Amino acid sequence: MQKGEPIESEKNSPILPLIVEKRKIKKFRKPYFLLGWKESVGLPHLGISQIIAKVDSGARTSVIHAENINVFKKNRKWMVSFNVKYKIDNMTKSIICQSPIIDKRKVYDSGGHTENRVFINTALKIGERVLSADFSLSDRSSMRYSMLLGRMALCNGYVIVPNKAFLSGIPISLNNYAVESK
C-alpha cells in the first residue's frame, strides 16, 4: 500500500454526501486599533502622563498598583485616596491620587484567591484615543507591571498582537476581513 492510498475497508464504502452548513458572514464596519502585549498609556485625570501597562485579555477588569488606600466620604460621596508608584525610564515615580468610588467587590486573581477591591472610573489614553475605563486598586508591588489592562477596557475596537509591544493603538481597517458568526 502506497502512502495516501485508501485502506481496503475505505475502497468499497459508499461516499457520504457532504452537508454544507450556511453561516452568516459578519463584516467589520468600524475602525480597529492595534495593541501590543504591553503598552505605554496615560491616566490624565489622575495626573499620570505615561505608565507601562501589560495587556491581558484573560483578565476581565483592569487594575492599577495602589498603596495607602484610604476610603472616605466627601460631600456625601464615597471617595478614595491612594498612592500610585510606577517605573518609567528606569525611574520610580510616585503620585497621590483621589477619585470617586464606583464600586467595591470581590475580584479573583490568577491563583484563584479573592480580594475585596475598590473600583474607580477614569480616563485612559492609548495613543491618540481617550476612553473611560474602570480600574480596581490593588497592591501589585510584587508584579513586574504596575498596571494591567483587562478586556473590558479594550472592548472599544482593539485588536491585540501578542508578539509585539508598544503599538499604541495604530488604526487599521478590517473591511477586507470577515468572521463567521453563529
N, C-alpha and C positions, 0 to 999 in steps of 0.2 A: 504494500500500500504506500502510495506517494504522500508527501506532506500536502495537506489541503484537500485531499480526496475524501469524499464522504465514506463513513464506515458502512459495513454491509447492511445493517438494520435501517439506515437512512436512505439507501438506494431505492427501496421498494415502498417507502412510506408516502401517503398522499400529501400533496402540497396543501397546506392550510392557507386560506385567503388571509391577507393582511388586513387588519382593521385599522383604518386611519381615523384618529380622533380629531375632530375640528376644534381648534382653540382660537380664542380671541387674541389678536395681536394688539398690544398697547404701545403706542408711540410716546416717546418722551417729548413733552412740549416746552417745559420751562428750562432755562439755562441751569447747568450744574457747575459746581466748583470743586476743584481737586484739593485734597488734603493729604499730607504725608502722615507717617506713623507718629511723628512729633512735629509740633508747630510753634512758631512764635506768635503769641496772641496778646491782646491787651484787655484790661478791665478798666475802661476810662472813668466810670463812676466811682471806682474805688481808688483812683489815683495811680493805677499800675499801667504804665505805658507799654511794657514788654515783659512777658513771662513765658518760659518754655513749658508747654503742656503736652502730655502724652495723649494721643488719640486712642480711645479704647471703645470700640463698638460693642464689646461684650459687656461693658458697664452701662446700666440704664441711666444713672444720674452722673452728673459732673461733680467733682469735689476739688476744693482748694485747701491747701495746708493753712491751718489757723492755730494760733496759740493764744492763751489768755482770753478765752471766750467768756464774755460776760453778758448775760441777758438782763435787760432792764426795761422799765416802762417809761415812755416819754410822750406826753400829750395824748394819753390813752392808747398808745400804740406800743406793741412789743417790739423792742429793738435789740440788736446785738452789736457789741464792740469786740473787735478781735485784732490780733496782730498777724500780719502775713509776712513770712520770711521766705525769700526765694533767691536763687542764684541766677545772675545774668552776667555774661562776660567775665567769668571767674571771680565775681564779686558777690558777696552776700548782701542783699538789701532787706530792709525791714520797714513796714509801713503799718500804721494803726488805722483801721477802717471801722466804719459804722454803717449799719444798714437795717432796714425794717425786716422782721422775720416774716416769712410767708408760710412756713410750715415747720413742724417738728415731728420726726417719725423715725422708725427703726430702719436701718439700712444693713444689708448683708454684705460683708466683704468677700473677697475671693476665697478665703478659707472657710466660709460658712458661718463666721461669727457675726453676731448682731451688735449694733451700736446705735444708741439714740443720737440723732444728729439734728442740728438746726439748719434750716434751708433759707437762703436769700435769693432774690432775683436781681440781676444786674446786667449791664450792657457788656457784651462780648464782642471784641473787634478781631476779625480774622481777615487779614489783607485789607481791602478797602470796604468790606461789609461790616456793619454793626448790627447785631441782633440781640434780642433779650434771651437770657438763659438763667436757669435755676442752678444753684450750687449748694452742696452741703459743705459744712465746715467740719474739718477733722484734722487730727494730728498726723501728718504724713512725714514727720521728720526722719523716719527710717526708710522712706522711699526715695528713689532717685529723682523723681519729678514731683514738684510741689503742687502741680495741678494735673487733673485728669479730665479729659473731655469725653463725656458719655454720649450714647447715641441719641438721647432726647434733645441735646443741644445741637446735634448735627442733622436733624431731620429736615432742615430747610434747604435741601438741594445740594448736599455734599457727597462726593464720591471719594472714598479712602483708597490711596495707593500704598499698600503695606510695605513695599520695598523702597520707598522714597521718603525723604524728610524735607520739611520747610518748603512746601509748595504754596502755602498761604493763600488758599482759595483761588487758584488760577481758574478763570472761567472756561468752560468747554461746552460744546453743543453736542447733545446726544440725539439729534434729529435723525441721524443715519442708523441708529441702533433701535432695535425693538425687543421687547421682553414678552414672553408668553405669560398670559395671566389665566388663572384657573377660574 
